[in-house]
Amino acid sequence: MCVGCRQRAETGDLVRVVAQMREDTPMIVVDPAKTMPGRGAWLHARSECISTATRRRAFAAALRTPGLTVDPEDLAEQLGVIDHQRMAPRSRNR
Ligand SMILES: [Zn+2]
């Protein structure tokens, strides 16, 4: 199930993320090979699902990691998701 939109989906349609300690702070990292140890959370590689899951603090709940730091823009970048509405190029001359 996707932690963002909470819809059931095939594992192949979702990406796995896990919590990893980075300098004593739990951070969310993408597990592209889906083989990292520990509890994983699954979501669509979509900006809506990332932002919804972040807003609901669904990652911390799904990964059972209180205080989990989630940077939705960093996560979107890791997933190769570009939010065209919020992440428009800052300056591009035409
Ligand atoms: Zn979703």
PDB file of the backbone (N, CA, C, O) and the ligand in Angstrom, with CONECT records:
HET     ZN  A 101       1
ATOM      1  N   MET A   1       0.845  -1.197   0.000  1.00  0.00           N
ATOM      2  CA  MET A   1       0.000   0.000   0.000  1.00  0.00           C
ATOM      3  C   MET A   1       0.886   1.256   0.000  1.00  0.00           C
ATOM      4  O   MET A   1       1.939   1.290   0.638  1.00  0.00           O
ATOM      5  N   CYS A   2       0.447   2.253  -0.709  1.00  0.00           N
ATOM      6  CA  CYS A   2       1.190   3.511  -0.774  1.00  0.00           C
ATOM      7  C   CYS A   2       0.895   4.328   0.483  1.00  0.00           C
ATOM      8  O   CYS A   2      -0.266   4.510   0.849  1.00  0.00           O
ATOM      9  N   VAL A   3       1.953   4.823   1.148  1.00  0.00           N
ATOM     10  CA  VAL A   3       1.744   5.604   2.366  1.00  0.00           C
ATOM     11  C   VAL A   3       1.225   7.006   2.049  1.00  0.00           C
ATOM     12  O   VAL A   3       0.810   7.738   2.948  1.00  0.00           O
ATOM     13  N   GLY A   4       1.251   7.373   0.779  1.00  0.00           N
ATOM     14  CA  GLY A   4       0.737   8.692   0.411  1.00  0.00           C
ATOM     15  C   GLY A   4      -0.752   8.649   0.149  1.00  0.00           C
ATOM     16  O   GLY A   4      -1.538   9.168   0.942  1.00  0.00           O
ATOM     17  N   CYS A   5      -1.155   8.028  -0.970  1.00  0.00           N
ATOM     18  CA  CYS A   5      -2.570   8.011  -1.332  1.00  0.00           C
ATOM     19  C   CYS A   5      -3.301   6.837  -0.689  1.00  0.00           C
ATOM     20  O   CYS A   5      -4.526   6.751  -0.779  1.00  0.00           O
ATOM     21  N   ARG A   6      -2.569   5.933  -0.041  1.00  0.00           N
ATOM     22  CA  ARG A   6      -3.147   4.785   0.659  1.00  0.00           C
ATOM     23  C   ARG A   6      -3.919   3.845  -0.258  1.00  0.00           C
ATOM     24  O   ARG A   6      -4.833   3.144   0.176  1.00  0.00           O
ATOM     25  N   GLN A   7      -3.541   3.840  -1.514  1.00  0.00           N
ATOM     26  CA  GLN A   7      -4.156   2.897  -2.433  1.00  0.00           C
ATOM     27  C   GLN A   7      -3.279   1.667  -2.528  1.00  0.00           C
ATOM     28  O   GLN A   7      -2.053   1.740  -2.448  1.00  0.00           O
ATOM     29  N   ARG A   8      -3.925   0.560  -2.697  1.00  0.00           N
ATOM     30  CA  ARG A   8      -3.176  -0.669  -2.884  1.00  0.00           C
ATOM     31  C   ARG A   8      -2.535  -0.649  -4.263  1.00  0.00           C
ATOM     32  O   ARG A   8      -3.120  -0.156  -5.227  1.00  0.00           O
ATOM     33  N   ALA A   9      -1.347  -1.181  -4.342  1.00  0.00           N
ATOM     34  CA  ALA A   9      -0.656  -1.211  -5.632  1.00  0.00           C
ATOM     35  C   ALA A   9       0.312  -2.372  -5.623  1.00  0.00           C
ATOM     36  O   ALA A   9       0.699  -2.871  -4.565  1.00  0.00           O
ATOM     37  N   GLU A  10       0.697  -2.795  -6.805  1.00  0.00           N
ATOM     38  CA  GLU A  10       1.704  -3.836  -6.924  1.00  0.00           C
ATOM     39  C   GLU A  10       3.044  -3.298  -6.425  1.00  0.00           C
ATOM     40  O   GLU A  10       3.343  -2.111  -6.559  1.00  0.00           O
ATOM     41  N   THR A  11       3.837  -4.186  -5.853  1.00  0.00           N
ATOM     42  CA  THR A  11       5.157  -3.767  -5.362  1.00  0.00           C
ATOM     43  C   THR A  11       5.982  -3.140  -6.479  1.00  0.00           C
ATOM     44  O   THR A  11       6.761  -2.217  -6.243  1.00  0.00           O
ATOM     45  N   GLY A  12       5.806  -3.640  -7.676  1.00  0.00           N
ATOM     46  CA  GLY A  12       6.569  -3.106  -8.792  1.00  0.00           C
ATOM     47  C   GLY A  12       6.213  -1.677  -9.160  1.00  0.00           C
ATOM     48  O   GLY A  12       6.984  -0.978  -9.818  1.00  0.00           O
ATOM     49  N   ASP A  13       5.021  -1.249  -8.721  1.00  0.00           N
ATOM     50  CA  ASP A  13       4.607   0.117  -9.028  1.00  0.00           C
ATOM     51  C   ASP A  13       5.017   1.100  -7.938  1.00  0.00           C
ATOM     52  O   ASP A  13       4.842   2.309  -8.089  1.00  0.00           O
ATOM     53  N   LEU A  14       5.557   0.585  -6.849  1.00  0.00           N
ATOM     54  CA  LEU A  14       5.897   1.439  -5.714  1.00  0.00           C
ATOM     55  C   LEU A  14       7.402   1.460  -5.504  1.00  0.00           C
ATOM     56  O   LEU A  14       8.118   0.571  -5.967  1.00  0.00           O
ATOM     57  N   VAL A  15       7.870   2.473  -4.807  1.00  0.00           N
ATOM     58  CA  VAL A  15       9.276   2.522  -4.415  1.00  0.00           C
ATOM     59  C   VAL A  15       9.354   2.296  -2.913  1.00  0.00           C
ATOM     60  O   VAL A  15       8.439   2.642  -2.166  1.00  0.00           O
ATOM     61  N   ARG A  16      10.459   1.712  -2.489  1.00  0.00           N
ATOM     62  CA  ARG A  16      10.640   1.428  -1.069  1.00  0.00           C
ATOM     63  C   ARG A  16      11.544   2.488  -0.456  1.00  0.00           C
ATOM     64  O   ARG A  16      12.559   2.875  -1.036  1.00  0.00           O
ATOM     65  N   VAL A  17      11.161   2.942   0.713  1.00  0.00           N
ATOM     66  CA  VAL A  17      12.023   3.866   1.457  1.00  0.00           C
ATOM     67  C   VAL A  17      12.232   3.299   2.846  1.00  0.00           C
ATOM     68  O   VAL A  17      11.368   2.608   3.387  1.00  0.00           O
ATOM     69  N   VAL A  18      13.389   3.599   3.418  1.00  0.00           N
ATOM     70  CA  VAL A  18      13.710   3.135   4.762  1.00  0.00           C
ATOM     71  C   VAL A  18      14.263   4.306   5.560  1.00  0.00           C
ATOM     72  O   VAL A  18      14.646   5.333   4.999  1.00  0.00           O
ATOM     73  N   ALA A  19      14.297   4.138   6.874  1.00  0.00           N
ATOM     74  CA  ALA A  19      14.902   5.149   7.738  1.00  0.00           C
ATOM     75  C   ALA A  19      16.339   4.751   8.022  1.00  0.00           C
ATOM     76  O   ALA A  19      16.621   3.601   8.359  1.00  0.00           O
ATOM     77  N   GLN A  20      17.242   5.704   7.885  1.00  0.00           N
ATOM     78  CA  GLN A  20      18.644   5.446   8.180  1.00  0.00           C
ATOM     79  C   GLN A  20      19.164   6.554   9.075  1.00  0.00           C
ATOM     80  O   GLN A  20      18.786   7.716   8.925  1.00  0.00           O
ATOM     81  N   MET A  21      20.033   6.188  10.007  1.00  0.00           N
ATOM     82  CA  MET A  21      20.616   7.184  10.881  1.00  0.00           C
ATOM     83  C   MET A  21      21.718   7.936  10.135  1.00  0.00           C
ATOM     84  O   MET A  21      22.634   7.340   9.568  1.00  0.00           O
ATOM     85  N   ARG A  22      21.600   9.237  10.155  1.00  0.00           N
ATOM     86  CA  ARG A  22      22.631  10.096   9.572  1.00  0.00           C
ATOM     87  C   ARG A  22      23.011  11.111  10.640  1.00  0.00           C
ATOM     88  O   ARG A  22      22.259  12.038  10.941  1.00  0.00           O
ATOM     89  N   GLU A  23      24.182  10.915  11.198  1.00  0.00           N
ATOM     90  CA  GLU A  23      24.649  11.824  12.243  1.00  0.00           C
ATOM     91  C   GLU A  23      23.615  11.947  13.361  1.00  0.00           C
ATOM     92  O   GLU A  23      23.221  13.045  13.752  1.00  0.00           O
ATOM     93  N   ASP A  24      23.192  10.795  13.858  1.00  0.00           N
ATOM     94  CA  ASP A  24      22.250  10.719  14.981  1.00  0.00           C
ATOM     95  C   ASP A  24      20.851  11.223  14.649  1.00  0.00           C
ATOM     96  O   ASP A  24      20.022  11.380  15.546  1.00  0.00           O
ATOM     97  N   THR A  25      20.579  11.476  13.383  1.00  0.00           N
ATOM     98  CA  THR A  25      19.241  11.915  13.000  1.00  0.00           C
ATOM     99  C   THR A  25      18.666  10.911  12.015  1.00  0.00           C
ATOM    100  O   THR A  25      19.286  10.612  10.994  1.00  0.00           O
ATOM    101  N   PRO A  26      17.486  10.391  12.317  1.00  0.00           N
ATOM    102  CA  PRO A  26      16.895   9.467  11.340  1.00  0.00           C
ATOM    103  C   PRO A  26      16.430  10.209  10.095  1.00  0.00           C
ATOM    104  O   PRO A  26      15.650  11.159  10.168  1.00  0.00           O
ATOM    105  N   MET A  27      16.925   9.755   8.962  1.00  0.00           N
ATOM    106  CA  MET A  27      16.573  10.361   7.681  1.00  0.00           C
ATOM    107  C   MET A  27      15.914   9.303   6.813  1.00  0.00           C
ATOM    108  O   MET A  27      16.154   8.105   6.966  1.00  0.00           O
ATOM    109  N   ILE A  28      15.090   9.769   5.911  1.00  0.00           N
ATOM    110  CA  ILE A  28      14.447   8.830   5.005  1.00  0.00           C
ATOM    111  C   ILE A  28      15.308   8.707   3.744  1.00  0.00           C
ATOM    112  O   ILE A  28      15.740   9.705   3.167  1.00  0.00           O
ATOM    113  N   VAL A  29      15.541   7.476   3.341  1.00  0.00           N
ATOM    114  CA  VAL A  29      16.334   7.255   2.134  1.00  0.00           C
ATOM    115  C   VAL A  29      15.601   6.274   1.229  1.00  0.00           C
ATOM    116  O   VAL A  29      14.860   5.407   1.692  1.00  0.00           O
ATOM    117  N   VAL A  30      15.822   6.430  -0.054  1.00  0.00           N
ATOM    118  CA  VAL A  30      15.196   5.560  -1.036  1.00  0.00           C
ATOM    119  C   VAL A  30      16.003   4.280  -1.145  1.00  0.00           C
ATOM    120  O   VAL A  30      17.234   4.303  -1.125  1.00  0.00           O
ATOM    121  N   ASP A  31      15.309   3.179  -1.258  1.00  0.00           N
ATOM    122  CA  ASP A  31      15.943   1.868  -1.386  1.00  0.00           C
ATOM    123  C   ASP A  31      15.621   1.320  -2.782  1.00  0.00           C
ATOM    124  O   ASP A  31      14.687   0.535  -2.947  1.00  0.00           O
ATOM    125  N   PRO A  32      16.395   1.736  -3.772  1.00  0.00           N
ATOM    126  CA  PRO A  32      16.039   1.365  -5.161  1.00  0.00           C
ATOM    127  C   PRO A  32      16.050  -0.148  -5.386  1.00  0.00           C
ATOM    128  O   PRO A  32      15.242  -0.669  -6.154  1.00  0.00           O
ATOM    129  N   ALA A  33      16.964  -0.850  -4.718  1.00  0.00           N
ATOM    130  CA  ALA A  33      17.057  -2.293  -4.922  1.00  0.00           C
ATOM    131  C   ALA A  33      16.054  -3.055  -4.053  1.00  0.00           C
ATOM    132  O   ALA A  33      15.884  -4.264  -4.208  1.00  0.00           O
ATOM    133  N   LYS A  34      15.390  -2.338  -3.134  1.00  0.00           N
ATOM    134  CA  LYS A  34      14.384  -2.937  -2.251  1.00  0.00           C
ATOM    135  C   LYS A  34      14.972  -4.050  -1.387  1.00  0.00           C
ATOM    136  O   LYS A  34      14.301  -5.033  -1.075  1.00  0.00           O
ATOM    137  N   THR A  35      16.218  -3.878  -1.014  1.00  0.00           N
ATOM    138  CA  THR A  35      16.892  -4.925  -0.243  1.00  0.00           C
ATOM    139  C   THR A  35      17.469  -4.418   1.077  1.00  0.00           C
ATOM    140  O   THR A  35      18.083  -5.188   1.814  1.00  0.00           O
ATOM    141  N   MET A  36      17.280  -3.137   1.384  1.00  0.00           N
ATOM    142  CA  MET A  36      17.872  -2.620   2.620  1.00  0.00           C
ATOM    143  C   MET A  36      17.177  -3.239   3.832  1.00  0.00           C
ATOM    144  O   MET A  36      15.967  -3.470   3.822  1.00  0.00           O
ATOM    145  N   PRO A  37      17.970  -3.503   4.883  1.00  0.00           N
ATOM    146  CA  PRO A  37      17.371  -4.116   6.069  1.00  0.00           C
ATOM    147  C   PRO A  37      16.463  -3.139   6.803  1.00  0.00           C
ATOM    148  O   PRO A  37      16.542  -1.924   6.625  1.00  0.00           O
ATOM    149  N   GLY A  38      15.612  -3.703   7.622  1.00  0.00           N
ATOM    150  CA  GLY A  38      14.738  -2.857   8.430  1.00  0.00           C
ATOM    151  C   GLY A  38      13.373  -2.690   7.813  1.00  0.00           C
ATOM    152  O   GLY A  38      13.072  -3.205   6.736  1.00  0.00           O
ATOM    153  N   ARG A  39      12.572  -1.961   8.526  1.00  0.00           N
ATOM    154  CA  ARG A  39      11.198  -1.742   8.114  1.00  0.00           C
ATOM    155  C   ARG A  39      11.170  -0.758   6.956  1.00  0.00           C
ATOM    156  O   ARG A  39      11.821   0.285   7.003  1.00  0.00           O
ATOM    157  N   GLY A  40      10.431  -1.085   5.938  1.00  0.00           N
ATOM    158  CA  GLY A  40      10.324  -0.188   4.792  1.00  0.00           C
ATOM    159  C   GLY A  40       8.920   0.373   4.641  1.00  0.00           C
ATOM    160  O   GLY A  40       7.946  -0.202   5.128  1.00  0.00           O
ATOM    161  N   ALA A  41       8.838   1.473   3.975  1.00  0.00           N
ATOM    162  CA  ALA A  41       7.537   2.038   3.605  1.00  0.00           C
ATOM    163  C   ALA A  41       7.498   2.113   2.081  1.00  0.00           C
ATOM    164  O   ALA A  41       8.526   2.256   1.419  1.00  0.00           O
ATOM    165  N   TRP A  42       6.318   2.014   1.562  1.00  0.00           N
ATOM    166  CA  TRP A  42       6.168   1.970   0.110  1.00  0.00           C
ATOM    167  C   TRP A  42       5.321   3.134  -0.361  1.00  0.00           C
ATOM    168  O   TRP A  42       4.331   3.496   0.274  1.00  0.00           O
ATOM    169  N   LEU A  43       5.714   3.707  -1.463  1.00  0.00           N
ATOM    170  CA  LEU A  43       4.881   4.767  -2.027  1.00  0.00           C
ATOM    171  C   LEU A  43       5.115   4.878  -3.520  1.00  0.00           C
ATOM    172  O   LEU A  43       6.101   4.385  -4.069  1.00  0.00           O
ATOM    173  N   HIS A  44       4.157   5.554  -4.155  1.00  0.00           N
ATOM    174  CA  HIS A  44       4.312   5.853  -5.571  1.00  0.00           C
ATOM    175  C   HIS A  44       5.389   6.926  -5.736  1.00  0.00           C
ATOM    176  O   HIS A  44       5.534   7.805  -4.887  1.00  0.00           O
ATOM    177  N   ALA A  45       6.127   6.848  -6.813  1.00  0.00           N
ATOM    178  CA  ALA A  45       7.114   7.890  -7.123  1.00  0.00           C
ATOM    179  C   ALA A  45       6.390   9.070  -7.768  1.00  0.00           C
ATOM    180  O   ALA A  45       6.615   9.420  -8.926  1.00  0.00           O
ATOM    181  N   ARG A  46       5.517   9.659  -6.966  1.00  0.00           N
ATOM    182  CA  ARG A  46       4.725  10.788  -7.460  1.00  0.00           C
ATOM    183  C   ARG A  46       4.788  11.903  -6.437  1.00  0.00           C
ATOM    184  O   ARG A  46       4.786  11.651  -5.232  1.00  0.00           O
ATOM    185  N   SER A  47       4.844  13.122  -6.910  1.00  0.00           N
ATOM    186  CA  SER A  47       4.977  14.248  -5.990  1.00  0.00           C
ATOM    187  C   SER A  47       3.768  14.347  -5.066  1.00  0.00           C
ATOM    188  O   SER A  47       3.915  14.733  -3.906  1.00  0.00           O
ATOM    189  N   GLU A  48       2.575  14.005  -5.555  1.00  0.00           N
ATOM    190  CA  GLU A  48       1.385  14.090  -4.699  1.00  0.00           C
ATOM    191  C   GLU A  48       1.503  13.120  -3.530  1.00  0.00           C
ATOM    192  O   GLU A  48       1.186  13.462  -2.391  1.00  0.00           O
ATOM    193  N   CYS A  49       1.958  11.920  -3.823  1.00  0.00           N
ATOM    194  CA  CYS A  49       2.053  10.907  -2.764  1.00  0.00           C
ATOM    195  C   CYS A  49       3.150  11.284  -1.771  1.00  0.00           C
ATOM    196  O   CYS A  49       3.001  11.051  -0.571  1.00  0.00           O
ATOM    197  N   ILE A  50       4.241  11.858  -2.253  1.00  0.00           N
ATOM    198  CA  ILE A  50       5.313  12.295  -1.363  1.00  0.00           C
ATOM    199  C   ILE A  50       4.807  13.391  -0.437  1.00  0.00           C
ATOM    200  O   ILE A  50       5.024  13.344   0.774  1.00  0.00           O
ATOM    201  N   SER A  51       4.133  14.375  -1.013  1.00  0.00           N
ATOM    202  CA  SER A  51       3.707  15.509  -0.184  1.00  0.00           C
ATOM    203  C   SER A  51       2.596  15.085   0.761  1.00  0.00           C
ATOM    204  O   SER A  51       2.554  15.545   1.902  1.00  0.00           O
ATOM    205  N   THR A  52       1.694  14.217   0.312  1.00  0.00           N
ATOM    206  CA  THR A  52       0.628  13.760   1.195  1.00  0.00           C
ATOM    207  C   THR A  52       1.193  12.953   2.356  1.00  0.00           C
ATOM    208  O   THR A  52       0.792  13.137   3.505  1.00  0.00           O
ATOM    209  N   ALA A  53       2.121  12.064   2.051  1.00  0.00           N
ATOM    210  CA  ALA A  53       2.712  11.245   3.103  1.00  0.00           C
ATOM    211  C   ALA A  53       3.500  12.106   4.084  1.00  0.00           C
ATOM    212  O   ALA A  53       3.490  11.856   5.289  1.00  0.00           O
ATOM    213  N   THR A  54       4.180  13.119   3.559  1.00  0.00           N
ATOM    214  CA  THR A  54       4.948  14.004   4.428  1.00  0.00           C
ATOM    215  C   THR A  54       4.018  14.780   5.343  1.00  0.00           C
ATOM    216  O   THR A  54       4.276  14.908   6.540  1.00  0.00           O
ATOM    217  N   ARG A  55       2.932  15.300   4.778  1.00  0.00           N
ATOM    218  CA  ARG A  55       1.986  16.119   5.542  1.00  0.00           C
ATOM    219  C   ARG A  55       1.335  15.298   6.657  1.00  0.00           C
ATOM    220  O   ARG A  55       1.122  15.791   7.764  1.00  0.00           O
ATOM    221  N   ARG A  56       1.030  14.060   6.349  1.00  0.00           N
ATOM    222  CA  ARG A  56       0.386  13.187   7.340  1.00  0.00           C
ATOM    223  C   ARG A  56       1.379  12.560   8.306  1.00  0.00           C
ATOM    224  O   ARG A  56       0.984  11.835   9.220  1.00  0.00           O
ATOM    225  N   ARG A  57       2.665  12.833   8.111  1.00  0.00           N
ATOM    226  CA  ARG A  57       3.728  12.179   8.885  1.00  0.00           C
ATOM    227  C   ARG A  57       3.593  10.661   8.757  1.00  0.00           C
ATOM    228  O   ARG A  57       3.829   9.918   9.709  1.00  0.00           O
ATOM    229  N   ALA A  58       3.217  10.233   7.587  1.00  0.00           N
ATOM    230  CA  ALA A  58       2.983   8.809   7.373  1.00  0.00           C
ATOM    231  C   ALA A  58       4.283   8.010   7.366  1.00  0.00           C
ATOM    232  O   ALA A  58       4.291   6.824   7.698  1.00  0.00           O
ATOM    233  N   PHE A  59       5.383   8.663   6.988  1.00  0.00           N
ATOM    234  CA  PHE A  59       6.652   7.930   6.945  1.00  0.00           C
ATOM    235  C   PHE A  59       7.086   7.514   8.351  1.00  0.00           C
ATOM    236  O   PHE A  59       7.473   6.369   8.584  1.00  0.00           O
ATOM    237  N   ALA A  60       7.013   8.474   9.284  1.00  0.00           N
ATOM    238  CA  ALA A  60       7.425   8.170  10.660  1.00  0.00           C
ATOM    239  C   ALA A  60       6.571   7.056  11.246  1.00  0.00           C
ATOM    240  O   ALA A  60       7.068   6.201  11.979  1.00  0.00           O
ATOM    241  N   ALA A  61       5.274   7.071  10.917  1.00  0.00           N
ATOM    242  CA  ALA A  61       4.378   6.039  11.432  1.00  0.00           C
ATOM    243  C   ALA A  61       4.672   4.697  10.765  1.00  0.00           C
ATOM    244  O   ALA A  61       4.762   3.672  11.441  1.00  0.00           O
ATOM    245  N   ALA A  62       4.820   4.704   9.447  1.00  0.00           N
ATOM    246  CA  ALA A  62       5.026   3.449   8.723  1.00  0.00           C
ATOM    247  C   ALA A  62       6.371   2.822   9.078  1.00  0.00           C
ATOM    248  O   ALA A  62       6.503   1.600   9.149  1.00  0.00           O
ATOM    249  N   LEU A  63       7.366   3.680   9.300  1.00  0.00           N
ATOM    250  CA  LEU A  63       8.709   3.169   9.608  1.00  0.00           C
ATOM    251  C   LEU A  63       8.933   3.058  11.111  1.00  0.00           C
ATOM    252  O   LEU A  63       9.994   2.627  11.562  1.00  0.00           O
ATOM    253  N   ARG A  64       7.924   3.450  11.877  1.00  0.00           N
ATOM    254  CA  ARG A  64       8.018   3.415  13.347  1.00  0.00           C
ATOM    255  C   ARG A  64       9.265   4.133  13.818  1.00  0.00           C
ATOM    256  O   ARG A  64      10.005   3.629  14.663  1.00  0.00           O
ATOM    257  N   THR A  65       9.491   5.305  13.270  1.00  0.00           N
ATOM    258  CA  THR A  65      10.672   6.098  13.606  1.00  0.00           C
ATOM    259  C   THR A  65      10.234   7.504  14.006  1.00  0.00           C
ATOM    260  O   THR A  65      10.154   8.397  13.162  1.00  0.00           O
ATOM    261  N   PRO A  66       9.950   7.701  15.296  1.00  0.00           N
ATOM    262  CA  PRO A  66       9.578   9.051  15.722  1.00  0.00           C
ATOM    263  C   PRO A  66      10.725  10.026  15.477  1.00  0.00           C
ATOM    264  O   PRO A  66      11.893   9.676  15.646  1.00  0.00           O
ATOM    265  N   GLY A  67      10.392  11.227  15.086  1.00  0.00           N
ATOM    266  CA  GLY A  67      11.436  12.217  14.852  1.00  0.00           C
ATOM    267  C   GLY A  67      12.117  12.063  13.507  1.00  0.00           C
ATOM    268  O   GLY A  67      13.147  12.681  13.240  1.00  0.00           O
ATOM    269  N   LEU A  68      11.529  11.233  12.669  1.00  0.00           N
ATOM    270  CA  LEU A  68      12.104  11.033  11.338  1.00  0.00           C
ATOM    271  C   LEU A  68      12.095  12.343  10.553  1.00  0.00           C
ATOM    272  O   LEU A  68      11.080  13.036  10.476  1.00  0.00           O
ATOM    273  N   THR A  69      13.241  12.660   9.977  1.00  0.00           N
ATOM    274  CA  THR A  69      13.343  13.877   9.174  1.00  0.00           C
ATOM    275  C   THR A  69      12.998  13.543   7.732  1.00  0.00           C
ATOM    276  O   THR A  69      13.622  12.676   7.120  1.00  0.00           O
ATOM    277  N   VAL A  70      12.011  14.229   7.197  1.00  0.00           N
ATOM    278  CA  VAL A  70      11.614  14.013   5.807  1.00  0.00           C
ATOM    279  C   VAL A  70      11.688  15.344   5.075  1.00  0.00           C
ATOM    280  O   VAL A  70      11.032  16.316   5.448  1.00  0.00           O
ATOM    281  N   ASP A  71      12.487  15.365   4.044  1.00  0.00           N
ATOM    282  CA  ASP A  71      12.555  16.547   3.184  1.00  0.00           C
ATOM    283  C   ASP A  71      11.875  16.164   1.873  1.00  0.00           C
ATOM    284  O   ASP A  71      12.472  15.479   1.043  1.00  0.00           O
ATOM    285  N   PRO A  72      10.635  16.599   1.683  1.00  0.00           N
ATOM    286  CA  PRO A  72       9.895  16.123   0.500  1.00  0.00           C
ATOM    287  C   PRO A  72      10.582  16.480  -0.817  1.00  0.00           C
ATOM    288  O   PRO A  72      10.495  15.733  -1.791  1.00  0.00           O
ATOM    289  N   GLU A  73      11.260  17.619  -0.842  1.00  0.00           N
ATOM    290  CA  GLU A  73      11.924  17.987  -2.100  1.00  0.00           C
ATOM    291  C   GLU A  73      13.123  17.092  -2.363  1.00  0.00           C
ATOM    292  O   GLU A  73      13.392  16.701  -3.498  1.00  0.00           O
ATOM    293  N   ASP A  74      13.843  16.772  -1.276  1.00  0.00           N
ATOM    294  CA  ASP A  74      14.987  15.870  -1.433  1.00  0.00           C
ATOM    295  C   ASP A  74      14.510  14.483  -1.842  1.00  0.00           C
ATOM    296  O   ASP A  74      15.126  13.814  -2.672  1.00  0.00           O
ATOM    297  N   LEU A  75      13.405  14.069  -1.242  1.00  0.00           N
ATOM    298  CA  LEU A  75      12.854  12.753  -1.566  1.00  0.00           C
ATOM    299  C   LEU A  75      12.401  12.708  -3.026  1.00  0.00           C
ATOM    300  O   LEU A  75      12.644  11.731  -3.733  1.00  0.00           O
ATOM    301  N   ALA A  76      11.751  13.764  -3.457  1.00  0.00           N
ATOM    302  CA  ALA A  76      11.317  13.833  -4.852  1.00  0.00           C
ATOM    303  C   ALA A  76      12.513  13.776  -5.790  1.00  0.00           C
ATOM    304  O   ALA A  76      12.461  13.156  -6.852  1.00  0.00           O
ATOM    305  N   GLU A  77      13.594  14.437  -5.379  1.00  0.00           N
ATOM    306  CA  GLU A  77      14.788  14.429  -6.214  1.00  0.00           C
ATOM    307  C   GLU A  77      15.381  13.024  -6.276  1.00  0.00           C
ATOM    308  O   GLU A  77      15.796  12.554  -7.336  1.00  0.00           O
ATOM    309  N   GLN A  78      15.413  12.359  -5.107  1.00  0.00           N
ATOM    310  CA  GLN A  78      15.941  10.989  -5.076  1.00  0.00           C
ATOM    311  C   GLN A  78      15.119  10.063  -5.956  1.00  0.00           C
ATOM    312  O   GLN A  78      15.649   9.129  -6.558  1.00  0.00           O
ATOM    313  N   LEU A  79      13.819  10.328  -6.028  1.00  0.00           N
ATOM    314  CA  LEU A  79      12.933   9.476  -6.809  1.00  0.00           C
ATOM    315  C   LEU A  79      12.853   9.916  -8.260  1.00  0.00           C
ATOM    316  O   LEU A  79      12.195   9.272  -9.078  1.00  0.00           O
ATOM    317  N   GLY A  80      13.519  11.007  -8.574  1.00  0.00           N
ATOM    318  CA  GLY A  80      13.471  11.490  -9.940  1.00  0.00           C
ATOM    319  C   GLY A  80      12.136  12.097 -10.305  1.00  0.00           C
ATOM    320  O   GLY A  80      11.765  12.150 -11.478  1.00  0.00           O
ATOM    321  N   VAL A  81      11.411  12.558  -9.288  1.00  0.00           N
ATOM    322  CA  VAL A  81      10.105  13.164  -9.517  1.00  0.00           C
ATOM    323  C   VAL A  81      10.281  14.674  -9.549  1.00  0.00           C
ATOM    324  O   VAL A  81      10.884  15.261  -8.650  1.00  0.00           O
ATOM    325  N   ILE A  82       9.764  15.274 -10.564  1.00  0.00           N
ATOM    326  CA  ILE A  82       9.839  16.726 -10.648  1.00  0.00           C
ATOM    327  C   ILE A  82       8.423  17.285 -10.524  1.00  0.00           C
ATOM    328  O   ILE A  82       7.531  16.987 -11.319  1.00  0.00           O
ATOM    329  N   ASP A  83       8.263  18.101  -9.500  1.00  0.00           N
ATOM    330  CA  ASP A  83       6.971  18.745  -9.305  1.00  0.00           C
ATOM    331  C   ASP A  83       6.978  20.041 -10.105  1.00  0.00           C
ATOM    332  O   ASP A  83       7.615  21.021  -9.719  1.00  0.00           O
ATOM    333  N   HIS A  84       6.279  20.031 -11.194  1.00  0.00           N
ATOM    334  CA  HIS A  84       6.357  21.178 -12.089  1.00  0.00           C
ATOM    335  C   HIS A  84       5.698  22.418 -11.509  1.00  0.00           C
ATOM    336  O   HIS A  84       6.001  23.543 -11.906  1.00  0.00           O
ATOM    337  N   GLN A  85       4.793  22.199 -10.565  1.00  0.00           N
ATOM    338  CA  GLN A  85       4.119  23.363  -9.994  1.00  0.00           C
ATOM    339  C   GLN A  85       4.989  24.060  -8.958  1.00  0.00           C
ATOM    340  O   GLN A  85       5.069  25.288  -8.924  1.00  0.00           O
ATOM    341  N   ARG A  86       5.638  23.269  -8.116  1.00  0.00           N
ATOM    342  CA  ARG A  86       6.369  23.880  -7.018  1.00  0.00           C
ATOM    343  C   ARG A  86       7.874  23.934  -7.246  1.00  0.00           C
ATOM    344  O   ARG A  86       8.577  24.690  -6.575  1.00  0.00           O
ATOM    345  N   MET A  87       8.363  23.153  -8.170  1.00  0.00           N
ATOM    346  CA  MET A  87       9.798  23.116  -8.369  1.00  0.00           C
ATOM    347  C   MET A  87      10.160  23.608  -9.759  1.00  0.00           C
ATOM    348  O   MET A  87      10.988  23.017 -10.452  1.00  0.00           O
ATOM    349  N   ALA A  88       9.532  24.688 -10.146  1.00  0.00           N
ATOM    350  CA  ALA A  88       9.863  25.281 -11.436  1.00  0.00           C
ATOM    351  C   ALA A  88      11.282  25.825 -11.381  1.00  0.00           C
ATOM    352  O   ALA A  88      11.750  26.262 -10.330  1.00  0.00           O
ATOM    353  N   PRO A  89      11.942  25.795 -12.492  1.00  0.00           N
ATOM    354  CA  PRO A  89      13.296  26.363 -12.511  1.00  0.00           C
ATOM    355  C   PRO A  89      13.272  27.795 -12.009  1.00  0.00           C
ATOM    356  O   PRO A  89      12.390  28.585 -12.344  1.00  0.00           O
ATOM    357  N   ARG A  90      14.272  28.103 -11.193  1.00  0.00           N
ATOM    358  CA  ARG A  90      14.269  29.419 -10.560  1.00  0.00           C
ATOM    359  C   ARG A  90      14.509  30.532 -11.574  1.00  0.00           C
ATOM    360  O   ARG A  90      13.875  31.586 -11.522  1.00  0.00           O
ATOM    361  N   SER A  91      15.409  30.284 -12.470  1.00  0.00           N
ATOM    362  CA  SER A  91      15.640  31.327 -13.476  1.00  0.00           C
ATOM    363  C   SER A  91      16.112  30.654 -14.763  1.00  0.00           C
ATOM    364  O   SER A  91      17.152  29.996 -14.806  1.00  0.00           O
ATOM    365  N   ARG A  92      15.352  30.835 -15.754  1.00  0.00           N
ATOM    366  CA  ARG A  92      15.737  30.283 -17.049  1.00  0.00           C
ATOM    367  C   ARG A  92      15.442  31.329 -18.109  1.00  0.00           C
ATOM    368  O   ARG A  92      14.286  31.685 -18.340  1.00  0.00           O
ATOM    369  N   ASN A  93      16.446  31.796 -18.724  1.00  0.00           N
ATOM    370  CA  ASN A  93      16.264  32.849 -19.732  1.00  0.00           C
ATOM    371  C   ASN A  93      15.869  32.222 -21.065  1.00  0.00           C
ATOM    372  O   ASN A  93      16.441  31.219 -21.493  1.00  0.00           O
ATOM    373  N   ARG A  94      14.920  32.808 -21.683  1.00  0.00           N
ATOM    374  CA  ARG A  94      14.493  32.300 -22.975  1.00  0.00           C
ATOM    375  C   ARG A  94      14.672  33.356 -24.040  1.00  0.00           C
ATOM    376  O   ARG A  94      14.365  33.114 -25.207  1.00  0.00           O
TER     377      ARG A  94
HETATM  378 ZN    ZN A 101       0.326   6.782  -3.930  1.00  0.00          ZN2+
END
